[in-house]
Amino acid sequence: MKLSRTLLLAAICALSAPAAVAQELENKLVIVTSFSKDLTTPFAQAFQKKYPGVQVEIQNRNTAAAIAFIRETKSSPPDIFWASSPDAFEVLKKNSMLTKYQAKAQGIASKVGSYPVHDPAGYYTGFAASGYGIMFNTRYMRANNLPAPKEWDDLKKPVYFGHVGISAPSRSGTTHLTVETILQGEGWDKGWATLLEMGGNFTQVSDRSFGVPDAVNSGQYGLGIVIDFFGLSAKASGFPVEFVYPSVTTIVPANVGIIANASHPKAAEAFVEFLLSDEGQQILLDPKIQRLPVRATTYAKAPAGYPNPFTDKSLGAKVNFNADLSEGRYELLNSLFDRLITFRLKELNAAWKAIQDAEKTLGANANAAAKKLLADARKLASSAPITEKEASNPTISGAFHEMKKGEKPVGRQAEFEERWDSYAVKSYAEAKALAEKALTAK
């Protein structure tokens, strides 16, 4: 009888525990996030089901806008920042806008690849992992007789001219990480040469990250440079698409952090723990989400062929991503990409089309003069106007900040942006002229 009573009391305590915890939580949780509703809605609904007394409010903003919003509402901020970009969290941490919190969840990996899952200082927590690569529409590829790409260098080939899309890193934290990954993986000079030659084939630079997978899914264009879950979730949802990780990619954690002076700190802590729980990690396997869990045991429940960075050591092996380096040149890099590619896409397209056409026409018959002209054209169309050392110099990178709508840059930022814009216009025009001259060189 005593044993039965003991078991009964234990059962009652277990059933009442969630209710007791829920009573301790505040009645609201405000989350600012760059994630889409496909990810946020299932988590918010599951969290509210577990803690019915907590109302979850989701505010969706791109990463840069979210950082600005948190800074502007410092006296009465949201509770949670939830996004992919580790360097965005570094920005908030260095500006004292995050609260330390040591997650209590057990069974979470300490690293994914070579990258720590959680911030070593304890200011933000990894809840999922992501890599970067190429998504392509298989029907579009067959219709246009295009080969399946495997590496970033493949996207430089003339066959892909007008078939590739990307979002602007200034508008998408995930694209910023992709660009930074290429620069860190290949080195600054070679990385920019890769980005600019790929850029010559871009048909669009979208102002939102969701625009790229949407366009590939619909066949607006054939290939898109995206974070992995865009491609994986589209395929799982039945779209005729595939996704590949180039060898130069990185696997880094997507994170969650509790904002300094949060109005609902207990609810925020409960949300972090829920993301890391077995229940929360399993939600990542949802076909509409398709994120990589940081709890290794969750992969046992994943469908066949699901990427697993804990068993596939090739994922992210070539890039040891440096978040401090990335954070230090964050706004500068976004501005540089916009000046060289986003805002000068037509000129960049024209330069590379002229180079591609001349090389195809001349082929092996190009004489020494023509080869020299084409080499000079390539250099003009694939070089950045600033060195890596300059880009990482705080006196230069510190002059850059995100521009609000209608705001104009001032000071050194305005000077650099004007200089870079003039450089792009002049270099691409000269590259085009040299390529065309190569056709008649003697």
Secondary structure as GFF3:
##gff-version 3
##sequence-region A 1 442
A	DSSP	alpha_helix	2	24	.	.	.	ID=ss1
A	DSSP	beta_strand	28	33	.	.	.	ID=ss2
A	DSSP	alpha_helix	37	50	.	.	.	ID=ss3
A	DSSP	beta_strand	55	60	.	.	.	ID=ss4
A	DSSP	alpha_helix	63	72	.	.	.	ID=ss5
A	DSSP	beta_strand	80	83	.	.	.	ID=ss6
A	DSSP	alpha_helix	86	94	.	.	.	ID=ss7
A	DSSP	beta_strand	98	99	.	.	.	ID=ss8
A	DSSP	beta_strand	111	112	.	.	.	ID=ss9
A	DSSP	beta_strand	115	116	.	.	.	ID=ss10
A	DSSP	beta_strand	125	130	.	.	.	ID=ss11
A	DSSP	beta_strand	132	137	.	.	.	ID=ss12
A	DSSP	alpha_helix	138	143	.	.	.	ID=ss13
A	DSSP	three_ten_helix	152	156	.	.	.	ID=ss14
A	DSSP	three_ten_helix	158	160	.	.	.	ID=ss15
A	DSSP	beta_strand	164	167	.	.	.	ID=ss16
A	DSSP	alpha_helix	173	186	.	.	.	ID=ss17
A	DSSP	alpha_helix	188	199	.	.	.	ID=ss18
A	DSSP	beta_strand	202	206	.	.	.	ID=ss19
A	DSSP	alpha_helix	211	218	.	.	.	ID=ss20
A	DSSP	beta_strand	223	227	.	.	.	ID=ss21
A	DSSP	alpha_helix	228	236	.	.	.	ID=ss22
A	DSSP	beta_strand	241	244	.	.	.	ID=ss23
A	DSSP	beta_strand	252	259	.	.	.	ID=ss24
A	DSSP	alpha_helix	265	276	.	.	.	ID=ss25
A	DSSP	alpha_helix	278	283	.	.	.	ID=ss26
A	DSSP	beta_strand	292	293	.	.	.	ID=ss27
A	DSSP	three_ten_helix	296	301	.	.	.	ID=ss28
A	DSSP	alpha_helix	323	328	.	.	.	ID=ss29
A	DSSP	alpha_helix	330	337	.	.	.	ID=ss30
A	DSSP	pi_helix	338	342	.	.	.	ID=ss31
A	DSSP	alpha_helix	345	362	.	.	.	ID=ss32
A	DSSP	three_ten_helix	363	365	.	.	.	ID=ss33
A	DSSP	alpha_helix	368	381	.	.	.	ID=ss34
A	DSSP	alpha_helix	388	391	.	.	.	ID=ss35
A	DSSP	alpha_helix	394	397	.	.	.	ID=ss36
A	DSSP	alpha_helix	411	438	.	.	.	ID=ss37
###
